[in-house]
């Protein structure tokens, strides 16, 4: 739970610092028929992203969280998280490190042209 919370807090911190107030859900794959899975294309505010982020980390379903031209949050295997924003978020980077996460410049393998 502590690790999940760190990932969620870090992602939301990057989005907040970058001025991104919401993300759209893309590429939903719900092979478990999880009733909590968001619908394709739905827009979620930062406040609404907590549980979907946690569910994707727990592999209840898969999806990407994106806002064309502004940013994204993608989750990969083994708790890899990819965050893309249009600004250097030094506060969010510091926060992620304080939470015990590793921050490095890396291209998301989930990145799609949006």
Secondary structure as the mmCIF struct_conf table of DSSP 4:
data_model
#
loop_
_struct_conf.conf_type_id
_struct_conf.id
_struct_conf.beg_label_comp_id
_struct_conf.beg_label_asym_id
_struct_conf.beg_label_seq_id
_struct_conf.end_label_comp_id
_struct_conf.end_label_asym_id
_struct_conf.end_label_seq_id
HELX_RH_AL_P HELX_RH_AL_P1 UNK A 2 UNK A 17
TURN_TY1_P TURN_TY1_P1 UNK A 18 UNK A 19
STRN STRN1 UNK A 22 UNK A 29
TURN_TY1_P TURN_TY1_P2 UNK A 31 UNK A 32
TURN_TY1_P TURN_TY1_P3 UNK A 35 UNK A 36
HELX_LH_PP_P HELX_LH_PP_P1 UNK A 37 UNK A 39
TURN_TY1_P TURN_TY1_P4 UNK A 40 UNK A 41
STRN STRN2 UNK A 43 UNK A 45
HELX_RH_3T_P HELX_RH_3T_P1 UNK A 46 UNK A 48
HELX_RH_AL_P HELX_RH_AL_P2 UNK A 49 UNK A 57
TURN_TY1_P TURN_TY1_P5 UNK A 58 UNK A 59
BEND BEND1 UNK A 60 UNK A 61
STRN STRN3 UNK A 62 UNK A 67
TURN_TY1_P TURN_TY1_P6 UNK A 68 UNK A 70
STRN STRN4 UNK A 71 UNK A 75
HELX_RH_3T_P HELX_RH_3T_P2 UNK A 77 UNK A 79
STRN STRN5 UNK A 81 UNK A 85
BEND BEND2 UNK A 86 UNK A 87
HELX_RH_AL_P HELX_RH_AL_P3 UNK A 90 UNK A 98
TURN_TY1_P TURN_TY1_P7 UNK A 99 UNK A 100
TURN_TY1_P TURN_TY1_P8 UNK A 109 UNK A 110
#
